[in-house]
Amino acid sequence: MKPDEKIIVGRIVAPHGVRGDLRILPDTDRPEIFKKLKTIYIGEKPYTLKSARPHKNVYILHVEGVDDRNTAETLVSKIVEVPFSELPKRPEGTYYYFQLIGLAVVTEDGTKVGTLKEIMETGANNVYVIEGEDHKEILIPAIPSCVLSTDIDAGRMTVRLPEWE
């Protein structure tokens, strides 16, 4: 992934108040990243992020240059993006969802299982939805005994299929 490649992190759903705050519906599994960002892109235009705070199921952002409700309303429905290089670094061995979606999934012996197409969040652990070669869905729990390795650079995840597969 190129450092300047932009990643969608949310969408503006409404203004908030009269001072130009924006309600952002996060499109990330870690919306707390908004608190660490300095610049966001709204409709290809960069904005300096002045503040970010959670509010119910959205984040309230205030950006430089948007200081009233009328200006904020013009940004409703626009996507919010961040250059990949500006995302907070993940701890070793952990990844952003967008880095995992699309990976080729293979077994320990190299047999192709399919392509990771979705990540379901459950109460206990995430579940990876793999689209098999025959377009059948295969569900794999995202736990160390099933997910043996992930190589983002090679575009591959190695798994041990659960016995029920």
Solvent accessible surface area in square Angstrom, and as a share of the most:
residue,aa,sasa,rsa
1,M,120,0.54
2,K,140,0.60
3,P,87,0.55
4,D,107,0.55
5,E,73,0.33
6,K,68,0.29
7,I,18,0.09
8,I,79,0.40
9,V,3,0.02
10,G,1,0.01
11,R,100,0.37
12,I,0,0.00
13,V,50,0.29
14,A,30,0.23
15,P,16,0.10
16,H,38,0.17
17,G,40,0.38
18,V,109,0.63
19,R,186,0.68
20,G,1,0.01
21,D,22,0.12
22,L,0,0.00
23,R,72,0.26
24,I,0,0.00
25,L,64,0.32
26,P,30,0.19
27,D,93,0.48
28,T,33,0.19
29,D,40,0.21
30,R,65,0.24
31,P,40,0.25
32,E,82,0.37
33,I,8,0.04
34,F,1,0.00
35,K,119,0.51
36,K,139,0.59
37,L,12,0.06
38,K,156,0.66
39,T,34,0.20
40,I,0,0.00
41,Y,42,0.16
42,I,4,0.02
43,G,41,0.40
44,E,125,0.56
45,K,115,0.49
46,P,75,0.47
47,Y,24,0.09
48,T,66,0.38
49,L,19,0.09
50,K,122,0.52
51,S,56,0.36
52,A,21,0.16
53,R,109,0.40
54,P,74,0.47
55,H,57,0.25
56,K,180,0.76
57,N,112,0.57
58,V,12,0.07
59,Y,14,0.05
60,I,0,0.00
61,L,1,0.00
62,H,33,0.15
63,V,0,0.00
64,E,94,0.42
65,G,57,0.55
66,V,2,0.01
67,D,95,0.49
68,D,63,0.33
69,R,96,0.35
70,N,114,0.58
71,T,50,0.29
72,A,0,0.00
73,E,82,0.37
74,T,95,0.55
75,L,14,0.07
76,V,51,0.29
77,S,79,0.51
78,K,81,0.34
79,I,68,0.35
80,V,0,0.00
81,E,19,0.09
82,V,0,0.00
83,P,12,0.08
84,F,49,0.21
85,S,57,0.36
86,E,76,0.34
87,L,9,0.04
88,P,29,0.19
89,K,168,0.71
90,R,56,0.20
91,P,85,0.54
92,E,174,0.78
93,G,54,0.52
94,T,55,0.32
95,Y,58,0.22
96,Y,13,0.05
97,Y,52,0.20
98,F,62,0.26
99,Q,38,0.17
100,L,10,0.05
101,I,75,0.38
102,G,49,0.47
103,L,10,0.05
104,A,32,0.25
105,V,0,0.00
106,V,20,0.11
107,T,23,0.13
108,E,101,0.45
109,D,120,0.62
110,G,50,0.48
111,T,78,0.46
112,K,97,0.41
113,V,11,0.07
114,G,1,0.01
115,T,52,0.30
116,L,1,0.00
117,K,85,0.36
118,E,77,0.35
119,I,21,0.10
120,M,72,0.32
121,E,113,0.51
122,T,66,0.38
123,G,89,0.86
124,A,100,0.78
125,N,46,0.23
126,N,44,0.23
127,V,24,0.14
128,Y,24,0.09
129,V,2,0.01
130,I,0,0.00
131,E,57,0.25
132,G,5,0.05
133,E,115,0.52
134,D,104,0.54
135,H,144,0.64
136,K,125,0.53
137,E,91,0.41
138,I,26,0.13
139,L,76,0.38
140,I,0,0.00
141,P,20,0.13
142,A,29,0.23
143,I,61,0.31
144,P,120,0.75
145,S,66,0.42
146,C,12,0.07
147,V,27,0.16
148,L,68,0.34
149,S,59,0.38
150,T,31,0.18
151,D,59,0.31
152,I,52,0.26
153,D,147,0.76
154,A,54,0.42
155,G,27,0.26
156,R,104,0.38
157,M,1,0.00
158,T,25,0.15
159,V,0,0.00
160,R,113,0.41
161,L,64,0.32
162,P,13,0.08
163,E,181,0.81
164,W,182,0.64
165,E,85,0.38
